[in-house]
Amino acid sequence: MRELLTGAPRWAALLGQLAHGAAWALLFWIATSQGVVGLSDAAIAWIHLVALGWITLTALAILIPLIPSATGVAWRAPRLQHLALAAFAVTAISFPAAWIADIRAVPVVGGMLLVAIAFYVALALWTLTGALRGERVERAVARAFSLSLLLFAAVAILGAMLAGAITVSDMPPWFAKLVHAHALLALLGWLTLLIYGVSARTLRLLFNVRSRLVFAHIVVGTLGMAGAIVLAVGAGAGSQTTIWVGAVAMAIAAVAFAVDTLDIVARARGAAASRAFVAASIIWSLVAVVLGFGILLGRDWSEAFGYVVLVGWIGQMLDAHLASLARPLPAWIAFVAFQSAVLYGFVGLLAGFAAPVALAAAFGMLGWCASVVAMGSAYRPIE
């Protein structure tokens, strides 16, 4: 696992962590100056700083060593792939900044971001075609990566369309539906399915334990992919029936993944901090399932749902992998601080109170500082 994490471009991992820290600072400023009710420009900037600047940038950096390791094929154009990652990094940081600095720049930066994502995805898909002629396992992994990256491209296209329409004074009626489709496809399609696919490889490397629930992988892969797409299509079309079908499929996939992953964690030895992060991530994913169904039943839980999915489910799973590089004491401090951050943010957004969200941001910053110390003090490059 260390080889994969340290094999990722170091500058990208560092920039992703800087975006992580900046996100907590931005959340504190929002909670103390603007409150937490309503989707303001600053709130949209925070969402994209977390989703693009922290999580996606880190994930795309890790994919650079992970794809060859998991599929057995080398990058066809490694220098271009690093250039594509650099282009994504610049635009991923610039896009949330545009929401705060000057909203008129959002369409231009959004278009540049789409080009950078298309550049990265095209090169990755070109490389993955080489694995489709390999062994059965390598072919399956390559297909999973390819589908996730295609969903990422679809998210980017929808996002660019929304960014292009943001300065229009008379917003078309389809805009709100497209916003929901974009958000669901990003959170439950691209990011969630990427974790489902990548963790099949990385959890084995983290804990030296193989999954023994093969059927769960089939359920997670098929229902997760179908559910995310159906859910996003239903949101875009405004069809409640379609939304429910997609939501049920995604919920079944989430439970199947939870059962399989918790079984792995229960049988693992060592890597205690990473196991704790994985278990917390799974718990928050199930909380997100409950929140999601509450939204479908008419509850106003959308902001809490988005926060729990991003920071609780996805963020803690990412932190679980990074904790494998860390020293124990600061890693455990980071764990406690991050779970406090997720909990207080969840409660504050659910109740509509800014004070708990500000406290969540403070805990998040503490956790970030501890994780930086933990990884920095233990980091050593591969010889």
Secondary structure, DSSP 8 states (H G I E B T S, - for coil): -HHHHHHS-HHHHHHHHHHHHHHHHHHHHHHHHT-SSS--HHHHHHHHIIIIIIIIHHHHHHHHHHHHHHHS---SSHHHHHHHHHHHHHHHHHHHHHHHH-GGGHHHHHHHHHHHHHHHHHHHHHHHGGGGGS-HHHHHHHHHHHHHHHHHHHHHHHHHHHHHHTT-SS--THHHHHHHHHHHIIIIIIIHHHHHHHHHHHHHHHHS-----HHHHHHHHHHHHHHHHHHHHHHHHT-HHHHHHHHHHHHHHHHHHHHHHHHHHHH--S-HHHHHHHHHHHHHHHHHHHHHHHHHTT---HHHHHHIIIIIIIHHHHHHHHGGGS-HHHHHHHHHHHHHHHHHHHHHHHHT-HHHHHHHHHHHHHHHHHHHHHHHHH-----
